Amino acid sequence: MLQPFQESLDKTITKIKKNKILLPNFQRQFVWKDEEDQRKLVASVLTKMPIGSILLLKARHADEYACKPLGSSKPLDSKTLGNGDVEFLLDGQQRLTVLANVFSNVIFNLSSIGDLIAPVALKRRFFLALPRYASGIDDDLFGLHRLAFPLDKPDNDEPDFQTADVLEYIRFVKFSKNSKDCYNPYYKDVSKLSKLETFCQNPEDKFYYIPLFLLIDTGKTGLNNTTLSRIIKLIADNVAKAKVEELATKMENDSREEIKNFIKSALIEDAYEEYFDESCYEKTDNDILKAYEQVLAIQVDGWSSNMLLYIKSCITQINLSQISLDDSQKERAIDIYENLNRGGVSLDIYDLLMARVTLANPEPYNERMKKYISKSALYPALLVPNNIKNDYKKLISYKASVSMGCYDNNKKEFPKNYLESFLNVLSLLSYRPKMSKDEYHLDLLKRPKKLALSPELLDKNCEPSCNAIDRACFFFQSRCGLRKFRDINYVLMVPVVAYILHDDDCYSGKYGEEVFDLLEAWYWINLFSGQFDRDQNSRMITDLNLLIDCVIDIKNEKQPNLSWLKSRQDKVLNMPGYSDESHILMENADNEEYPKNIISTVICQYYLSIGYYDLLKDNNGDLRHMSVFAPESDKYQIHHVIPLGIDCTVSESTDKIRSNKKHLLNSPLNMLYISDFANNKINNASLDSYALMIPKGAGLTNVGFTSTDIRIDSSDDERKKVLEQRYNSLLHTVQQEMNTLLDFNRI
C-alpha cells in the first residue's frame, strides 16, 4: 500500500525555489482566492494541525512536460532548467501556493508582479497579530502579556488553543506594484527591513504584528531571519516597558504590600523566587523598579526565544503529507488524484453534541429542531415599519424561520451557518439564561464550553434556542431587508440578536419597540462602517456586553449610554478603504482595490428594508412594491441600473460591465434588487428600449436615483455624477434614520 511521507515546509519551499517542484500546464487554475480560505489555512499551520496532502509525479527531466513555477502564469523554458530529477505538482496547488506565499518570498522571487497567476489573491502579506499589553483584549494565546510562553517545549509541544482561536489574529495587508511599503516584496530598498521593524510595532491601535513571510528565508543573506528575531524581541520589549510604567504608576498610590503582590503576580514564579526576596521591598522605589525591569528583561529574552522557536517549529514540523510517484505510474497518479478529490463528510461539534443529548432524551434532535422551526408563531406586527406593513399583512401562515430557509427541505439539512448560530445561542442560554450586566466572555461561544454542556441542558434549551433564533429571523426580515438565513452578512450577529430577543420584554413586551430600534441602528451602523469586517469574535462579545447594558437600562426606564454607538455612526459610509465615497466609486480600482461584495449587498438590503417600487410596471400596468414580505421576494436579483452606452441588449451590457472589474458601473452604488419579472423583461431588450421602459421617477427616486438617470448616451463623468448623487442620498437617508432610531427621549 502506498504510504505518504512527511517533509517540512521549508524543505519543500527550497525545492520550489530551485525549480525542483514545478506546476504542469495541465494543472487547474488557482482558485483559493478568497481571503478567508487563506487565513484558515494559515491558522491551521500555526496550531500545528494537519493540512492535507499533495500529490507529486517524479520525472528525470523538466522538459517531459510543459511547466511553470508555482504561483506563475508564465511558462518556463524547460531547456534552461538543466538536468536532474524534478517533481510535478498534480494535486495540492491551492494549499501549497498559499503556504509558499504566506511563509516566504519564493513566489515573488520566481515571478514578476505581472506574471502572478492570481495577482489580487497573491498580493497579500500575512502577519500574526498579538494583542498589545493592556489593550483590553483578554486572549493572550502566546503568553505575551505575562512574558511567559505557555509551552515548556515550544518546538515539540502542541498548543492548547484551537484553529478558531488563532484565526481572528491572522492579518493580511495588500500591496500594489509600485508601492514603497516595507512589506512589498518587489520594492527594493536597503532600509526596507528596518522600516518593517518599525511598522510591526504599531500597525494598528491594539496589536503588534509578526511578519509570517520572513519565516522561511529564501534570500542569500539570511537577513530575513535576523529581522524576524528582532521584531519578536522588540514586541516583547514594548510589553516589558509597559509593565514597568504600570508598576511606576501603582507605586504612587499603593502600599508596599500591594506592590509586592502585584510584582509577584506579574512575574513568572521561578523568576520571582530567584531574583526577589523580602529585602528587595525595603529599598527605594527606584531600586524596586530597576530590579523589576531586570527580571522582565530576562523574561523578554526567554519569551522571544520561545516564540520564535514555536512559529519556526510550525513550519518545520508541518503535517503536509506528500505522495510521490515516478513517471511510470501516471495512470495510478490520476486515479489517486480522483480519489483525493472525491470529498466526504467531516465530523462536526454538532454531531458530537447530538450523540450526547440522547442520554437525556431519545427523540432525534434534528427532528425536534425541524419541528420547532416549522411550528406556528405569533409576531409583534407593530414592530414592522409602516413602509412595508401592507406587504406583511398580506402574508398567510408566516413563520420567520421557514421564510428564511433555516431548514433546507430539498437537501434535508440545516444550513451550516444556522447550526453555528444555534450552537452559539444554545451555549449562551445554557450558561447565562437571563441577561445581566455581569460581563460576558468569549469563552461562552468556544468549543470547550459547548462540549461541556450536559445532556440535560442540551435537551432543555433546544426549543428556547430555536425560538430565539426565530425571533431574530423576524427582526432581520422586518428591519434589515434579509430574505434568507444565508443572506446574513455576519453570522455572529445572530446570537447577539437572538439572545437579547429571547427576553419577552425585549420582543413582544413593553420595551419591544425601543429594543428593535436599538438593534436596527446597531446593525446598520456596523454594516455601513465595517465594524464587523475584522476581529468578529472580539467585536461580537464586546457589542453583546454594550447592547445588554443599554437594554437593561431601557427596561429600567433609564436613558441608555449610546456614546459608543454614536461614535461609530461617524464612519457610516465613510470608513476608508471599506465604505467611503471614493472607494465605493471605484477610484482605487487601478490599484486593484475594489469594494467588497458585501457593500453592494448591504445597499440593496437597506433599500429593501425600507420598501420601494420595482423597476418596471407589471402586465396590468401597476408598479410592484418591493420588500422582504412582498410576493416572490426570494426571486429578487441584483441589477446594474445604469447600463453601458453601446449597441447591445441589457444582458450583454451587464456581462461586459462584469468582465471589467475596474469599471465604474460595477460600483455598489449602481446596484439594486429588481423582481424576477423585471429582470426577464429587460434582459433581452435593447438599451434604448430599456431606457424607455423605466417609468420616470418610479422605482428609482425612492432608492437614491434621480428621474433622468437612465440615459444610454451619458458620458462617464455624467454617470459618475449620478452615482455621487446616489451616495449623498443614501448617506443622508441612513444618517437620518439612525438619528431617529437612537432618539430615546421617549423613555
N, C-alpha and C positions, 0 to 999 in steps of 0.2 A: 504493500500500500504506500502511495506517495506521501511523504512526510514533509510539511513545511519547515523551513528553518528560520531562525531569527537573526537579524542583522541590525545593528544600531543605526539610527537615522543618520548620524554624522558620517558613517562609512558609506551609506547609500548616497548621501549628498556628494561626497567626494567622488564617487563613481560618475554621478551626473556631471560634475564639474569637468571630469576628464573625458567626457563623451563616451563613457563605458556603458551607460544606460541611456538608450535613445527611444524616441517615440516614433513608431512606424506610421507611415502615412495612411494606413487603413484604420488607425485608431479613431475613436469617437472624438467629437469636439468637446472642448472644456465646458462643462455645464454647471459646475459648482460656483456660480457667480454670486449667489445670494450671501450677503454678509453674515446672516445668522448661521447658515450651514458651516461656514468657515470658522466662526467663533466657537461653535460646538466642538468641532474637531480639535481646535487649539485647547479648549478646556479639558478634553479627554486626555490629551498628551500631558497636560500639567497636573493631572490627577493620577497619572501612570495607569491609565485604563487601556485595555486592548482596543486597537483602532482598525481592525480588519486585516486584509491581506492584499498582496499584489502578485500578479502573475507575469513571469518573465520567460522569454524564449531566447535561449543562447544561440549565438552564431559565431562562426570563426572569423568572419569579416563583416564590416559595417555595410559594405556595398551589396549585401544579399537582399536588402530591402531599401526602398526609398524611405528616408527618415528625416527627423528634425530634432532639435534639442527640446527638452521638457520646457513647456511654457511658451514655446515659439511657434509662429505660424510660417516661418521661413524655412524651406527645406535646406538640408545640409548637402554639400558636395562630398559624398562618401569617400571619394578618392583622396581627400585632404586629411582623412582621419587616421591613415596609417594602418598597420597590421595589428593583429591581436584580437582576442575574444571581446565581443560586446554582447549586451543583453537588450532585447527589445521589450518594451513595456506593453503587454497585451491588456491587462486589467489593473485598475488602481490609479489610472492617470489623474482622476479628480483629487483624491486624497493626497497623492504624492506631490502634485503640483502645488496644492495649498500648503503642505508641510514645508516644501522647499522655499516657497515664497515667504512664509511666516518666519521661519527659523534661520534663514540665511540670505545671502545676496546672490546665490548662484544663478537664478533665473535672469537677473538683471546683468550679470557678468556675461551670460551667453547670448543675450538678445538685446538689440537696441529697442528703445521705447516704442518705435513704430512697428516692430515685428512681434510684439507680445500677442499671444493667442487670444487674450481677452483683456484689453487694456484697462477697462473700468474695474474689473474684478481683481486684477493683479496690482494695480497702482495703489496698494494699501500697505501701510507699515503697522505691524501689530505690537502692542505693548501689554504688559501685565500691570494693572493699576493697583496700587496699595494705598489704603486709606491713610491720610495724614493723622498724626497723633492729635487727639482732642478734636477730631473732625466731627464728632457726633455719630460716626458710623461704628456700630458695635462689632461687626465681623472683622476679625484680625486673624485670618486663616494661617498666616505665616509667622505669627508671634512678633511682628514688628513693634507694636506699641510697648511690649514688655522687653523688647530686645532679647527675646528668648525663643529660639526656633523650637517648634513643638515636637520635632522628631529627634531621637537620640542619634540615629544613624541616617542622616538625610539622603545619603546615596543609596541606601538599601531599603529603608523602611517605607511602607506605604502610608499615605496620609489618611487622616480620619475624615477629612471633608470629601464631598462628592462633586461630580462634574457640574451639577446645577449650582453649587455654591461658588465655584470659580467663574462660571460663565458670565456673571454680571460684572466681573472685573477684567474681562478681556476687552481691550480698546483697540481701535484702529484709527489712523488718520490717513487722509488721502494726500497724494502729491501730484503735481502736474509736471509736464515735460521740462519746462524752463524755470521751475520754482527754485529758490535758493534756500529751501527748508533744509534743516540739518539732517532730516530723515529721508531726503530724496536720494536714492542710490545713484542717480545719474548726475547729480551735482558734485562737481569736483572742486574741493576747496581744502586747503591744508588745516584750516581751523574747524572743519565740519564736526569732528568728534568732540572737541571741547565745547562747541555750541550745543551738541546733543546732551552733554552732561548738564549744562545749564537748563536746557529745555525740560529734561526729565525730572528736575527737582520741583518745577512749578508749572505743570502743563494745564492744570485746572484747579479750582479752588480747594477741593478736598482730597486730592490724590497726588501721589508720586507715580512715575512711570518707569518700568523696567523694559528696555527695548529687546524684544524677543529675537529680532533679526540679527542680533550680534552673537547669539548662542553658538552657531556653527560658523566658524571663521573660515571663509573661503578665499581670503586675501593672502598675500605673500608676507606681509609684515607682522601679522599677529596683533595689530593694534586694536582690532575689534574686541578681542577677549580682554585686553587690558582696560579698554573703555568700559566694558560691561562690569568688570570688577570694581572700577572706580565709581560708577553710577550707584551700584548697590551700597557701597561704603558711604557715599555722600548722603544717600537716603537715610541710612542708619544714623549718621552724624546729625542730620536735621532733627531726628527724633530725640536723640540724646540732648541736644541743645534745648529743645522744647521742654524736656523733662527737668532740666536744670533750672530753666526760667520758672517753671511751675513751682519747684521747691523754693526758689528765692522769694516768690510771691507769698507762699504759705508761711515763710519764716517771719514775715512782717506781722502776722496776726496769731499764729498758732503757738501752743506751748511746746516745750522740748519733747514731752511725751507724745504729743500728736505728730511732731516732726519725725520722731523715731518710728512710730507706727507707719507713717507714710513711706519712709525710706525702706523699711522692712518689706512692705507690700509691693513696692515698685521694683525692687531688685530681685534677681534670681537668688534663691535661698543659699546656694553654695557660695556665690559671690559675696552675699551679705555677711555670712558667718565668717568668711576668710578675711574680709577687709574692714569690718565694723565690729567694735565691741563697746561696752558701756562708756569707756574713757573717751571715745570719739565725741560723745554728746556733751562733754564737759568743756570742749573747745569753743572757739568763736564760730559765729555763723559762717564766716568766710572759710574757715578750716573745714567745716562740715560740707559746705558746698563743693570745695575743692576735692575732698575725699569722694563725695558722691559722683562728681564729674569723672574722676579717675576710674572708679569702678564701672561707670557707664561706658567709658572708652574701651574697657576690656570686653564688656558685653557687646559693644558695637563690632569689635573685631570678630568675636565668636559668631554673632548672628550673621554678619556679612559673609563670612566663610561658609557657613551652613546653608544660607540662602542660595549662594552661587553653586554650591555642591548639589543642592536639591534640584534646581532647574536644569543643571547640566545632566544630572542622572536621568531626568525625564527624557532627554534626548538619547543618551547612550543606552538606556535600558528600555526604550520604547518597544512595545509589542506589535511591531509591524511584520506580520508573517510574510515570508516570500516563498512562492512556489516557482521553481526554476526548472525548465525542461530544455533538453538540447534540440537541435533543429530537426532531428529525425522523428520527433514526437509532435509535429504540427497538429495532426488530427486530434490527438489527445489534449493538446493545449486548447483547441477550440471547444472540445467537449467540457473541459474543466471550466472554461470561461462561461459557457451557458449555464452550468450548474451553480457557479458562484453568483450569477445574476438572477437566479430564479426567485430569490427572496424567501420570505417566511414571516411567521407571526412571532413577535418577541413577547416575553413575559413582562407584565407591567405591574406597578404597585397596586393598581385597581384589582388585578387578578388575585394578588396575594390577600388583599383585604376581603374579597368575595369568598375566598376559601376559609377565612376566619369567621365571618359572620354567621355561617351555617351552624356554628356551635350554639348560637343563641336563638336562631330562627331558621328552620329548614326551607322556608319558602324562597325560591330563587330570587336573589337580589335584583337581577336585571328585570325580572317580571314585575317586581314591586315598583321599581323606578319607572318603567313604562306605564304602569297603572296610574302612578301619581302624576306623571307628565300629562296624561290624557284626561285625568279627572276634571270635571267641570269646576269652574271657579267664578266668583263674582269680583268685579274690578271697580275701583272708585272712579266712575266716569267723570266726576267733577274735576279730576286732575288732568284730563285730556285737554290740550289747548283748544280754544274756540275755533281756530282756523281749520282744524281737521276733525272737529267733533261730529260734524254731519256724516262724514265717512265712517267714523267709529260707530255711530248709532245704527247704521245700516247693516252692521255685521250680525251674523247669525251663529250662535254656538261658538263664540270666540274663546279660544284658550291660548294664552300668550306663548307657552312653551311649545304647543303644537304649531302655532303660526310661525314660530322662529325655527322650527325644524330641529328641536332638541333630541328627537329620535328619528333616524332615517328608516322609514318603513321599507324602502326598496333594498337597501343594503343590510337591513336588520341589525343595525348597530347605532350606538350613540356616537356623535362626532367627538373626536379626540379632545377638542377644547371644551366641550361640555363636561366630559369626565374629569378633566383637570379642574374645572370650576367647581364641580360637585364635591370633589375631594377637599378642596380648599374651604368651601363653605361648611362641609361636614366637620372638618377639624376645628374651625372657629366656633361652631355651635356646640361642639362636644367639650371643648376646653373652656370656652367663655360664653355660656348660654345667655347671659344678659350683658348688655352694654354697660360699661363703667369707664370712668376717667383713669383707672389704673392702666398703665402703659401696656400696649400690645406689642409683642416682639415677633420678629420674622420667623423664629423657630416654630411658631404655631402652624406655619404652612410648609414646613420642611419634612422630608421623608421620615426621619426618626419619630417625630410626633404622630404622624399618620399611621405608621406601622405599629405604634404603641397603643392605638385605640383598641379598647376592649370589644369583644363581640356584642356586649350589651349596648355600648354607645353606638356602635355601627348600626345595630338594629333600631335603637330608639330614635336616632337622628336621620334616618333615611327619608321619611316623609317630610319632616321640617326642612331639610336641605333642599329637596325638590321644590317645595312650596316657596322657599326663599328665593330660589333662582327663578321661579315662575314670576314672582313679583318684580324681580329685576328685569325679566324679559318684558313685562308690561311697561316698566319705566323706559327701557331702551327703545321700545317701539313708539310709545306715546310722546316721548320727549327728545329722542336722539335720532330719529329717522332710520333706525336699523330694522331691516326686514328679516334677516336670518341670523342665527347664532354665529354662523361662520363670518358674518359681516362685522362682528365686534372687533374693533381695531386693536385693542389691548385687552387680552383676556383677563389680566389681573385686576381690571376694573370691576369684573363681575362679582368676586367675593366681597369687595367693598360695598357695592350697592346692595347685594343680596343680604349681607349681614345686618346692615342698618335697617332695611325694609322688613326684615324678619320681625322687628318690633311693630306690633299692631298700631300703636300710637303714631308711628312714623309712616305708616302706609295708608290705612283706611280710617285712622282715628283723627283726633282733634288737630294734630300737627302735620297731617299728610301733605298739605299744600306747601307749607314752609320747607319741609324736608325735600320734597320733589324739586322745588325751586333751587334749593341749595345744591342738590346733587346735579341738577342740569347745568347750573353755572359752572360747577367744578368740572363737569365732563367737557363742555365746550372750551373752557379756558385752557384746560390741559391739552385738548386735541389741537387747538389752533396755535398753541405756543410751544408744542413739542416737549412738554414736561415728562411724558412717558416714553420719549424716544430713546432713552438710555436709562440704565440703573432701575429697571422696572420694579424689581423686588423691593429695593430700599424705598423707592418713591411710593409704592403701594402701601407699605406698612406705615410710612410717615403720614401719608394722607389719610389712612384709616384712623390714626390717632387724632389728627387735626379735625376731621369731619365728626368723629364721635364727640369730641369736646363741644363742637358747635351744636350738634343735635341735642345733646344733654342740656345745653344752655337754652335751646329753643323749647324743650319740654318743660324746663323750669321757668319759662316765660321771661328769660333774660336775653339781652342783646348778645348774639354770638360774636366772637372775635374773628373777623374776616380779613384782617390785615394781610395774612399770608396769601390768601386767595386773590385779593385785590392787587397785590404786588405782582402776581403772575399775569394779571389782566393786561398790564402794560406791554407784555410780549405777544399778545394775541395778534396774529397776522403780522408780527414784527420780530420774530425770532431769527437772527442772522443765520443764513445757510439752511434754514428749515421752512419758514413761512413768511419771511419778509418780502416786500413788494418786488425788489429786483430779482430775488431768487425764483419766485414763482412766475415771474415774467420771462424766465429763461435767459436772463442776462449773464449767467455764469456757465451757460451750456458749452461755450467754446473751450472751457477748461474741464469739460466732461463732468460738471457738477449739475445734476438735474434734480428738480423737485421730486420728492419721494411720492410714490403712487398713493400713499395714504392721504396726501393733501388733496388730490383730485377727489378721492372717495369721500373725505370729510366734507368738502364743499358741497358735493352732491347730496350727501346725507343731511347736511344742515338745512338746505332749502326744502328737502323732502319733509323734514320735521315741522317746517312752517306751513307747507302746503302751497301749491301753485297750479296753474293750468298747463295742460300738455301743449306740445309744440304745434299740433295740427288739430283741426276740428274732426270729429268722428263722422261716420256716414250719414248721421242725422243732422249734421251741421252744428252740433253742440261741442263745446270745449270740455274735455275730460279733466276733472280735478285730480291732481296727483298728490298722494300721501301714502304712508305705510298701510293705512287701513282701506285704501281705495281698491276696487276690484282689479285683479291681475297685477297687483303691485310687485309680485315676485318675478314678473317678466320684464320689469323696467331695465333699460340698458343705458350705459354711459355713452353720450353722444358728443362729438365735436360740433359745437354750434356754428362757428364761423368756418366755412369750408375754404379750400384753395380756389383762387380765381382762375380756373383753367377749364378747358372744354372737355368735361367728363361727367360721369354720374357722381352723386353724393358718395356712394360706396367706394368708388375708385379714388375720389378725392381724399376720403378718410384713410384709405390704405397708403396713399402717397405721404400723407402727413405722418402717419405712424412709422413709416420706414425711415424717416429722418428725425432722430431723437432730439436734434437741436432746434427743430422748427418751433417758432413762436407759438403756433397754433396747437402745439402739444402742451401748452401751459395749462395747469389746473383751472385757470380762470376761464378756459374755453369749454369746460365740461359741464354737462347737465344730464340728469336722468330724463329719458323720454320713454313713452309707452312702447310696447312691442308693436302695437298698431301703427304708431307714427313711424317707428323705425322701418317697418316693412314697406310703408307707403313711400318713404323718401329715398330708400336705398338705391333704387334704380332710376330715380328722377334725375334729370339734368340739373346742373347748378342754377341756371336761370329760372327753371321751373320751381326749384326748391325755394328760391327767394320769394317767389310769388305765392307759394303755398302757405308761408308763415303769416298768420293774421297780424297786422300791425298792432303792436302793443300787447298782444295776447300771449300768455305763457312765458314771456321774456322779461317784461318790466318788473314782475314780482321777484325775479331772480337776478336782478342787477344789471340787465342789459337795457339799452335804450331801444326805442322802436325802429331806429334806422340802421341797426347793426348788420343785417344780412344783405350785404352788397357784394356781388361777385367781382366787381372791378375795383374794389378798395385796395389801396396800397398797403405795404407792410406798416408804415407809420400810422395809417388810419386804423388798421387792425389793432396795433399796439395801444392806441389811444382808447379804443373801445374796451380793451381788456383792463387798462388802467382805470377806466371809469367803473368797470365792474368790481375791481379790487376796492376802490373807495366806497362803493355802495355796500359791498359785503362787510367791510370793516366798520362802517357806520352802523349797519343793522345789527351786527354781532355785539358791538360795544353797547349799543342802546339796550339791547335785550339783556345783556349781562347786568347792566346797572339796575334794570327793573327787577330781575330775579334776585339780586343781592340787596334790595331795599327792604330791610327788616324793621322799619319803623312801625309796622303794623303790630309788632309784639308789645 
